[in-house]
């Protein structure tokens, strides 16, 4: 990884009636890195994702510093920001079926996503769609492209969203709770897909989740967000096994299969099936049934 971060964040976000929705959101992401952002509901994870893309709306006010490739995104014009969104930084939302337009066919939505950020001639669209669909393991045929979102599975819908985000090979992908609506098997497939995109495209990934097992499976580093403040950030295995902050210990204690802080990562919950992800020293072990 290069010494200079791809993205350097030092943000505060305020809303009317909710000052300091983010108070000390400070972290870096390097090119080619997967950083997991973990926090409970209401901690400010989605607010942070929207703030990076300057999509907070009229009421949200972001201050501080947001350096992307040496430029402060808080200082650039809205016109410049529109050129960055989608092409250089892309967002993958949760709830894939509700994120897609139910009235448009899959092919039309992919085409719309490409044209919204394209600098190339329109005759490049077919090749761009073919590359994007192949990268996420979806068929590039009329039968699939002519379907509506209601005619595909939730897992396929999530792959469509990822394909739309990856069409222009952005330097940074932001995935906001991308597996929360998926079953365990489909979650594993999507997590594997993210590692493949990271390896093949070289895009950095900010993976936002409340789910520590999925974060542990694919991320190189982990940042812990609590009430708008990054309280701990470091290499994955350091955060999971040499925990510094008491809040991180509380989060770890809520996940039975993760090793307790200070315990070797070889200690597992026995006799439960696991899914192993490439490059991870941590096994995803589902909870035992109640």
Buried (B, 14 or more C-beta within 10 A) or exposed (E): EEEEBBBBBBBBBBBEEEEBBBBBBBBBBBBBBBBBBBBBEEBBBBBBBBBBBBEBEEEBBBEBBBBBBEEEBBEBEEEEBBEBBBBBBBBBBBBBBEBBEEEBBBBBBBBEBBEBBBEEEEEEBEEBBEBBBEBBBBEBEEEBBEBBBEEBEBBBBBBBBBBBBBBBBBBBBBBBBBBEBBEEEBBBBBBBBBBBBBEEBEBBBBBBBBBBBBBBBBBBBBBBBBBBBBBBBBEBBBBBBEBBBEBBBEBBEEBEBBBEBEEEBEEBBEEBEEBEBEEBEBBBBEEEEE
